[in-house]
């Protein structure tokens, strides 16, 4: 009986509340900061990726 009550309560909670309940405030902050750092790294590495590759191969042929 209690399991059914738990499942219906989980379904009624909005997504952010269920995530907050699962990870806590520290977890939400951690995943948010991790996402920002990852996005920034992907942006800058993607922007400079071909320049780094070109310089690497240019060293070989000099």
Secondary structure, DSSP 8 states (H G I E B T S, - for coil): -HHHHHHHHHHHS-HHHHHHHHHHHHHHHHHHHHHHHHHHHHHHHHHHHHHHHHHHHHHHH-
